Amino acid sequence: MHPAVRRVLVITGVVLLLFVLIGATYQGVATALERRRFPHPGRMVDAGGHQLHLYCLGQGSPTVVLEAPATTMSSAWGWVQMDVAKLTRVCSYDRAGLGWSEAGDAPFTPQAVAPELNALLAAAGEPRPVVMAGAELGAALATLFAARYPNDTAALVLVNPPGAVSRDTASRPSAKFVAASPWLARAGVLRAMRTLSATAGELPQPAATVLRAFLNRPDHLTRAAGELARWDEAVMLSQAAALPRSMPVTQVEVEAQDRVALIANRRNARDVAEAIDRAVQNVRRDRR
């Protein structure tokens, strides 16, 4: 190799290494600051060997439980939870390994979500039956909960359930990109470019800032990638799940550019909250 070429390659490698080190330092400092700045707003509850984060607002019955879209967490429900809390008690939570929740020892499987959520609600003392509401992948997981625990589910609200909507509006970011995102996050690339977190700003504060922070966190994104890797399995299981004929099921379709914007957009959030409110009111009417 010509000495001049070798020198250019060496210099280029050194510059790239310098940028990576700067990015990693930037990421580490920012993450450390965010850990202190954003303590969890709810409760950490044991769900069988590890703790999950549960955040509840409002009063009344039935309680609504929110299952977030892929790659997101409880904060993604910022608008919806605030709206529904005016009518009844509503709880969002972080699935294992996402947001403030501990990952536990086992990798993500769609079948494990419902038992963990059931254990969380039982340990937290939340009354059942609940109205389950889920968006996108969360809709599939909410369906699995309702099928496994029909006596604990009063109604089901599904926002853009996979395979049921006519437009693939929540296909971004792709599974391949999310799989690479933990490494991009460690190098500070995601934080600098706001590749995943741009639309989180549509949420109310502090939910917007919190979700942006976690969408730049390698630990959160590693678990998110694990969920997306089992997407097809989750969808297949939810479509095969047997629900009681008497269980009310509401489907809501909203338009969005990506998974975060699905319920972060204010208009979408109003549509979703109104559908959940109607489900709650119908449950109350049927109890009379």
Buried (B, 14 or more C-beta within 10 A) or exposed (E): EEEEEEEEEEEEEEEEEEEBEEBBEBBEEBBEEBEEEBEBBBBBBEBBEBBBBBBBBBEBBBBBBBBBBBBBBBBBBBBBBBBBBEBBBBBBBBBBBBBBBBBBEEBBEBEBBBBBBBBBBEBBEBEBBBBBBBBBBBBBBBBBBBBBBBEBBBBBBBBBBBEBBEEEBBEBBEBEBBBBBBEBBBBBBBBEEBBBBBBBBBBBEBBBBBBBBBBBBBBBBBBBBBBBBBBEEBBBBBEEBEBEEEBBBBBBBBBBBBBBBBBBBEEBBBBBBBBBBBBBEBBBEEEE
